[in-house]
Amino acid sequence: MHVEQGMDEFDEWRRLREDQHEVVTRAQLLARGFTDGGIAAQVDAGRWQRLHEGVYALFSGPPSPDALRIAALLACRGVALLSHETAGELHGFVAPDAARPIHVTVPYGTSAFRSDGLRVHRSRAFVHIAAPGAVPPRTSRAHTVLDLAVGAPDAAEAMRRTHQLALDAGVPAAALERASELRRPPRYRRAIAHTVAMLRDGVLSALERRYAFDVEVAHGLPVGRRQSPVLVDGVRRYEDIAYDCPAGRVIVRLDGHRYHRDRESALLDRRRGLAAVLARAISLAYGWDEVTQAPCRTARELEAVLRLCGWEGTLVPCAGCRA
């Protein structure tokens, strides 16, 4: 019976080490019968290495990324989640970077501590932000996107990050909205909310995002309705953007292809253009170059057309306007 119990304990210890990538805490070592002197002797001999205060790697070589992440969690000495860029790496929508510190989030009120290579954040909404069942524990995709957006240097970058990361992470607008309600962003709240609204309204491509941010928002132009339904030869199609003005409708079609497309797509565009004329709508088409290389000129052109249809707003010059 004694031997059997010993084997059970050995198996439990082996599984713990495997689960934690051969990284353990001082408390776990003491529970296994090691002493502080014995731990120090292993470290001094170079067989083990200290990764953080009270956290040891039971090997001498370079720790793997997985081992370093586990070490970061164990260093918190309580509940903790990998977060920010570290969580983004694990979710697969942030590129790994060995030079980047490991980010962890702990409950608000947790005692402060510092350790090399570790960045600690605190959250009042800690119980709401975890990805269910994730191993190692990390923030959910939606909350990770919000964390990275809040860390942007300015509101424009926060909007860009929110949009691009939400698409990369496969986070729907509704999930971002719920996450924002559970934990209101401490910075760029309006910018993030505006971006979530754009995602909800169908701004889904990089070109659509650049048009929304660099042409519409940056110049104080109205935000058009996305994915507006139209009938083309009796078939329901969707226009990228539509502006319903007092004296008429303006349709903007965004073409993300830099080169000629297939004949079928070209024919569909011509038919859509004719359908717009028959509906007494003004149809404009812009591509990647007009939106990204000349957004100010595109904004002035759009303003002129909107005024023909009764828009009475004012164009706001952006920081990049050269006219």
Phi, psi and omega in degrees: 000317180296317180295319180298318178295321178297319178295320178299317180294321179296316179297321179296318178295318179296316180296321178299314180296319179295315181297328184258016176055042177063028175242128184222167179261163175302317181299321179293322178293316179297324179294337178269003176101359176287157176247164177300323178295320179294321178296314180299323180296319179295321179291316181297327180281353179083007179279327175242170176216145179272122180264320175215174177303117178076014180231128187230144170263128184273043178202169186255343184279181180296133178292143176285163175304322179296318180295320180293324178293316178298318179300320179297317179295317181293329180295338181285344176056041180171194180292138181201157179229139168292140187212181176054225183300325181296316176294321178300321176300313182293326177284343176093013179242009171233131181292136179298148178211108184296336181278349183280140176295158176273128182261132175228148175242134180237165179299147176300136182099351176297141181303141181287141173205158180228148177204145182301137177076011184232133176240118186255130176243157179235141184226132174286339182257029187308320185292347184257351196255358184282147171281119185302127174073007183286138176231122354292161183299137183209167175289154179294165179301315182297315181289331175294317177301315180296318178302315183289327177292317180297331180279003181291154181286339179206173185295322180297317179291326176298319178295315180298315180297315181303314183292307185294316182292324177298319178292315181297324183273352182069033181265117179290158182302322181298322179292320177295322179297315179296318180297321180293328179287323179290324182219095185295126181303132181287341178225155174057034184300314181292320180297317180293317179298321179296319180292320177299320178297321178297316178299317180297327182274358174107015175280097192242345182250166179298321180294319178297321179295314181297321178296314181298314185281313190273333180261304185286293188297315184297338184245014176067021179276156179296150177272116183288164178280128183273151176050054181279127184287139175220158176261125177236112183054039177080003181248136179287120175239177182228127175273147183300309186217138177226137176245115178264102184259168182303326185249015179154179183246141175243129179248132175243126179250128181256125181248107182279358181273128182275346181233174182299138179263185181290162185297324181297317179294320179296319178297317180299319179297319179295319179293323177294321178298318178295320179298324178294318179298315180296331178272008180059038176252149175269128184248128177241148177229131179230145178248189184302317184294315181296323184280318186266329182264334182223055183295329181290317177296318178298320179297319180294321178296316180296319178302315182298319181289319178298323180294325176301332182260013172098006178290135184242017179285185182236129175291133180253116178298134178270176182298334183265000182297133182248003183261000000 
